Amino acid sequence: MNFLYKALSERVEQWRNSGYVNESYPAIAEILHYALTEDEPPQLRYLRSAQLLALESYWFLRLELDTATVPDLYEQLFPKAKDRRIALGLDHPDIVELIADTSWDDVIERVKTDNDFVRQYKLESLRETLTLNYPSYILALAMGAGKTILMGTIVATEFAMAQEYPEADFVKNALIFAPGKTIIESLREIADIPFDKVLPARLCKPFLANVKLTFTRDGERELPVVWGSEWNIVVTNTEKIRIQKTNTRGSSQQLNLLLDTKEEQKTEEANLRLQAIASLPNLAIFSDEAHHTYGQKLLGKWQKNRETGEVAFNDEGIKKVRRTVDFLAENTNLIVVINTTGTPYFERQPLRDVVVWYGLGQGIRDGILKELAGGIRTIGLDEDDGDHLLDYMVSDFYRDYWSVSLKDGSPARLALYFPNTDTRDKLRPAVDSALAKCGVGADVVLITINDVLSPSILQRLNKDEGLFRAQITDWRAQVDTVLIDTDYNGEIFNVVHSDVPERKKDLVVGEYRLRSPKKEASIAVKIIDMLGEEFIWVETP
């Protein structure tokens, strides 16, 4: 049992068998028992088995192990020095001998401070584990296990515990980081969680009455949260709130809060947003896709000294997400950091902060993921046959799926992943050529509406945005009509496509595949809400 998550899972199982006993906070047993129905045998009420396992492990860490930092967890769960050494990956013969010749503490100190030592034995991920001075856990869950639902559930149970025990140190605000716009859109699933299936009724009602869910928007100078308030869930992509570097001039407590841009307006927005979050008490931070936060770039990077030619360690490579988390840890009451990922590795080094591991094999056995046996096609290609592979995939997709739509009318999509942007740019002509063979020109565009919030409807219902989103889970329920101009000149709106549902119970589609008259055309989307108010969004090339 040489992994942290394995040692922890054994103790979680014992706690489960005891009925989740905790004399100080008995409500946790009520919450975790509620995950199962009263049927015989009990069935999962809403959460999947992987999500419930992670939720149990999280609360065991919080209540039974006092939210210990990861280094402290290794001390507690691996009391024998040899077991701890193996669990931390310090199994190289040189390191074993060094421990015998000096001491355990000396070697740990070298991992923390000796850059050459870390580089020689590939201990970058371990250094990160040992140097974080706040509790930061990784939940390693396979794709499809439901990481977004899990994050929302953890927040809901934390808020419920904080409301049940107001004097205790439970989470009262949550910041959820996503690595990009694509991920932040998927995190909107949080608004759709049926929290009445996660929390017992007596705890769910006060939770829903107080929770405020906020998604950051482009162009907003400040976060729409009250400074110092409670029960906020703020979902943002990392480009909206982050720190670029410390300010070398002025007080050491000052930070130069910058977005990675030269635009002064965006810099000011990031500054104001981060300050607003720093004002929120009892904060928990969730980082989706943790491999965007962890790794060598977070710790720094190895560079040659221009004067001496020697390779040295430069900590300016620390990832901006980590800098932001570090800043919040220093400037607010940070309770815990939760990172989720399906790939808990950095350059073949396992990340040592993993407290829950739910792999692909387990997901297939539990029926969450599909068995791929017999469903994989093998294509023999040489190194320079990328054009042929793309031609095969595009034509296959066009033949079988081009005319296929989902139940809501959204057209089928083909996602192509490339190892890097250079490869993508090199093979782009091959993609265009393959599409042209299928009769699909470069003038075809996919227009997707990810979210709409009508201020007029919000005002008419007199509701907080978070509560409104919790009750109106599909943005399309607010929309009466969608109109699209694929060559908008900024003055006259020419409707080339309209989406007007035939029946009252029908919804607009929200995703449209259309032709644009020219490559550099501006595309405008006009939305008319149920009260007749109009909004226009313009996408310029």
N, C-alpha and C positions, 0 to 999 in steps of 0.2 A: 504494500500500500504506500507507494512512493510519490503519490500526487496529492496535493492539498485537497482537491475536490473529492477524492476517494476517502481520505481520512475524515473529511467533514460529513460526507454522506452517511457514514456509519453512525455518527452521533445524531444526525438529523433523524435517522430511522428510529433510534432509541427514543428520541423526544416525541416522535409521531406515535409510537406505541404507548407512550405514557399519557397520551391524550393532550399533548401540547401544554403540559402543566407549567404555569408560571404564576406564582403567588402574587407578585407585584402587579401584573397586568393580565388578569384572567380573560379579558375581552379578546385577546389574540386567539385563544382556543375557540371561542365562539365564531370568529371570522374564518379560521382555517377549517373548522368542522362544516361550516356553511358551504364550502366548496363541493361537498357531496350531498346528494339528495337523501331523503329519509327512506328510500326504497330498500328492499332487501333482495339481493345485495345492493349496497349503495352505488349510485352512478354519479359520474362527474356532472355537476350542475351546469357549468359553462366553460370553465378553464380546461385546457387539455392537460394530459398527465405531465408533460414537460413543464408547462407553466406552473402547475401546482407544486411540482418538485422544487422549482426555482424559488417560488414564493415561500415555501417552507424553509428552505435553506437560508433565504434572506432574513427571515424573522428569527431563525435560530442564531444567526450572526448578530442581529441587532439586540436581542433580549438575553440570550443565554451566554454569549461571548462578548457582550458589551461593545459591539461595533468596533472590535479590535482592528488595528492596522494589519496589513498582510504580514509584515515581519513578526509581529506579536502572535499572529495566528500560527506561524511556523513554530514559534517557541512553545505555544500551548499544545498543538496537535502532534508535534514531533519532539517530545522531551529528550529522547536519546540523540546524542550528537551525531552519530553515524547516520541514523534515519533522516535527520534534518539535512545533513550534508547531501545525501542522495536526492532527497526531495527538491532541494534547491539547484540540483544539477551540477554540484561541485564534485564531479567524479573523475576528473582528469588525474592521472597518476602524479603529475607534478604538483597539483593542488593538494592531493591527499598527503603527499610527503611534506609539503609546506606547512600544512596544519599540524602535522606531527612535530616538525622542527620548531615552529613558533607557537601559535595558538589559534583557536577558532576566531577569536575577536580580531586578531591581527589580519587574518585573511579577509574577513568581512570588511574591515576598514580599507583594505587595498581595493576591494571591489568598488567601494564607494568613491575612492579618491585617486587611484592609480590608473590613468587612462591607457598607458601602454599594456598593463596587466589585463585590463578589460578587453582590449583589442586582441591581444595574443590568444586569449582563451575564449573569445566570443561570448562575453558575459554582459553585453549591453542590456538585454532584457532583464537580467537579474539585478543589475545596478539600478534600473528604474524601480523595480520592486522594493529594493532596500532603502531607497532615498526618498520615497513619498512619505510625508509625515502626516497624512490624513488617510482615513479608510477609503480605499478604492478597490472595488471588486469587479471581476469579469465574469459574466454569465455567458458561457459558450454554448449557444443553441444553434442547431442546424437550421438552414433556411426552411421556412415553412412551419417552424415550431411555434411561431407567434410572439416574436420579441416585442412588437409594438403593444399588443394587448397586455403582455406581462408588465411593461413599464407603466402603463396606465393603471393596472391593478395594484402594483406596489404603491403608487402615489395615492390611490384611493384608500388603501388600507392604512397607510401612514396618516393621512388626514383624519380618518375615522378614529385612529388611536389617539391622535392629538386632541380631538374634540372630546373623546371619552376621558382622557387624562390631561387636562390643560396645563398642569404644572410640570409634567414630565417633558423630556427632551425628544419629542417626536417631530417629524417633518411637517412644516406648515406652508412651505413653498417649494416648487419644483421647476427646474430648468432642464429642458430636454434639447440636447444638441443633435443636429443632423449634419452630415458632411457635405450636403449639397441640396440643390432645389428638388432633385428627383426624390431624395429620401424624405425631405420635409413634407412633400405631398403625400407620401405613403403614411406618414405619422398622423395625418388627419383622421385615420382610423380610430384614434383615441376618442374623438368626439362621438363615435358610434358605439362605444362599449356600453352594454346594458348593465350599468352598475348595480341594479337591483338583483342581479344574479351573482354579484361579487361580494356584496355587503348585505348582512341581515337588515331587515326593514328599519329597525330602530336606529341603526347606524347610517343607513343609506340616505334617509330623508335629510338629516342635517348636513350631510356631505353635499348632496345636490343643491341644497338651498344656499350654500356658501361658495362652492368651487367656481373659479373664474378661469376659463381656458382662452389663451391668447396665442395666436400665430403671428409672428412678425411679418410685416408687409413692406415692400419696397416703397420708399418715399416717406415713411413715417419717421419724423425726427425723434420721437420719444416712444417708449413702450407705453401702451395704454394700461398701465398698472399704477396703483396708488403707492407711492414710496412708503416703505415700512409696513405694508399691509400683509395680510395672511390669505391662505387658500388660493394662491395663484399657481397655475400651470402655464409656463411660457415655453412655447415650441419655436425654435429658431434654427436656421442653418448657420454654420460656422462663419460664413462671410459677413453675417449681420452683426455679430458681437464677438470681438476677439482683440487680443493685444499683440502688437507687432514687436515692440522692443521697449526696454526700460528707458527712461529719460536720464541721460548722463549728466544733465545740467539741473541744478536745483536740488531740492530735498530728496533724500534716498527713498522717501515714502511716496514720492510722486511717480506716476507712470505715464509714459507717452502712449495714450490709447489711440491706435490708428488702425484703420482698415488697410488692406494691401492695395491701396489706390492713392492717386494724387489728388483726387477730388475732395476739396475741403468739406463739402456738404456731407459726403458719406463718412468722413472722419468724425465730424461732429455728431452724426447720428449714432455711430458706434460708441462714442464716448458717453452720450446721454443714456443709451440703452444699457450699457454695462454698469453705469452708476446706479441706474434704477434697480437692476438685479442685485447689486451689492447691498442695497438698502433692505432687501427682503430677509426677515429673520428665519432661522431654522430651515436652511436651504438644503435640498438634495439636488444633485446634478446627475443627469442621465446622458450618456454619450452613446448614440446609436452607431453601429459599425466601429467598434473600438480599435480596429487595426488602423483607423485613420488618426488615432490619438497616440497609440503606443508605437515604439520602435526606435531605431537609431536616429532618425531625423528629430525625434522628440528629444533625445539625449544630446544630440549634436552630430557633427560629421567630421570625418578625418580629412585633413587638408595638408598639402605641402606648404611649408613656410617658404615664402618667396626668397628670403635672404639666405637661409641655411640649407634649404632643400629637404629638411627633415619633415616627416609626417607627424602632425600634431593634432590634438583634439580641439575642435572649435564648437563651443556650446551655443553659438548663435543659430545653430540649426534646430533648436528646440521648437517643436510644433506649436503654432499659435493657440490651438485649442488647449494644450496643456498650460501654456502661460496664462490663459484666461482662467482656467480652473485654479491654478496656483494663486492668482490674484484674488479670486473670490474666497479661497480658503483663508487668506490672510485678512480679508476685509469684511467678512460676515461670518455668522455662525453656521459653518458648513457641517452638516451632520454626516453625510455619506456621499460617495460617488459610485454610481453603477454604470458599468460599461457592458454593452452587449455586442456579440460578434459570432459569426459562424467559422471564423478562421483565426484562432488565438495563437498565432505564430508571428515571429519576426525573423525573416531569413533563416528558416528552419529551427530557430530557437523557440521553444514553447514559452509563452508568457506565464510567469509564475503566480499571477494574481487570480487565476481561474478558480472559482469556488463552486461552480456548477458546470458540468459537461454533459451535453445531450447531443450525441453525434448522429450522423446520417443513418447508420445501421439501426440505432434505437428508434429513430423516426420511422424507418421502413417497417420495423417489427410492430410498432404501435399503430401503423396504418395512417400516419400523418403524411408520409412521403410515399411516392409511387415507386414500386420495384422496377428497376430499369432493365432487368434481365430480358433479353430478346427484343428490347426496344431501341437498341443502339445500332446505328449503321456505321460501318467502317469503310473509309474511303482511302485508298492508297495514293499518296501524293508525294512528290519530291518537294524540296525546299522552295523552289521557285514556282510552285503550282497554285499560289494563292488565288490567281485570277480564275482558275478552273473551279476551285472550291466555292468561291463566291457566286460564280455563274450557276453552279449546281444548287446552292442553297436558295438563291433568289428565285430561280425558275421553279424549284420545288414548292416554295412558299406561294408563289403566284398561282401555280396550278391548283393547289389544294386549299388555300386559305384567303386568296385575295377577295373573293366575294363573300367570305364568312363574316358575320357580325355577332356580337354578344347580344344577350337578351335586351339590353338597353339601347341597342343600335350602334354601339361603338365598333369600328372596323378592327379586324385582326391586325396584329403588328408582328414584325420580325425584328428582333434585336440582334445586332452584330457587335461582338466584343473584340477589340484589338489589343495587342500587348502594350502599345504605346501610340502616341499621336502621330509619330513619323510613319508608322506602318499604316495607320488609318488614312493619312493623306496620300501615301503611295498607292494604296489600293482603292481610293475613292473613284478613279476613272473606271475600274473594273466593276464597281457597284453600279455606276451610271450606265455602263455598257450592258450589264445584265438586265437592268430595268428596261432599257431601250428595246432589247430583244423581246421583252414581254409586252411592249407597247406602252410602257409607263415612262413618260418623259420627266425631265427635271422640273417641269412646271407643276407637278403634283405635290401638294403640301398637306400635312396633317395638322389640323387645328384642334387643340385640346383646351377645354375650360376646366380648370382644376377646382375652383372654388369661387363662390359669390356670397357676399354678405350685404344685404340691402339695408342701408341706414334707415330708410323710411319705414320698412317693416319692423326693424328693431325698435325704432322710436314708437311706432304705433302699439306694439305689444308691451312696451315699457319693461324690457328685460335686459339683464346683464348679458354681454356677448357670450360668456362661458356657459351660462345656463341656457341661453338661446340655442347654442350649438349642440348642447346635450339633448335638447328636446327636438330640434329640427336637424336630424342627422344627415339628410341629403339636401345639399344646397339647391338642387334642381326644383325642390318644392317651392322655392321663392320666385322662380322664373316663369314668366308667361310665354316669352318669345325670344328667340335668338336670331339675329340678322347678321350676315357676313358680307363684307365688301373685300374682294381679293386684290383690288388695285385702288386703294384709297388715296385721294389727292390732298387730303387735309381740309377740304371744304365741302364737297358734295359726296354724300354717302349713297353709293349705288348698290342696291341689294342684288347679289348674285346667288345667294342661298338663304333660305328662311327655314327655321325650325319652329313650327307652330303645332303643338300637340292637338290631335283631332278631338280627343275626349278630355274632360276635366281631370280624370284620374291619371291620365298619361303625363309623362314628364318629357322635357327636352332631352336630346341625346347627350350633348356636351362634348362630342368628339366628331370631327368631320374631315373627310378626305376630299379635297377640292383641287381644281386646277387654277394656277395663277397665270395671268396673261404675260408676265415678264419676270425675269429672275430677280430683279431688285425691287419688286413691288412691295408697298406697305399694305399690310393686312389689318383691317379694322373689324372688330366684333362689337355689335350693339346688343345690349341685353335690356329687355323690358321686364321689370318685376311685376308681381301680382297686383301692385297698387298703381301701375302705369308709369312709374319712374324709369327713366332711361339712363344707361351707363354706356360709355364707349371706351374700349381699349384698343390701342393701335400698336402693332408690332412693326417696327421699321427695320430694314435690312442693315 
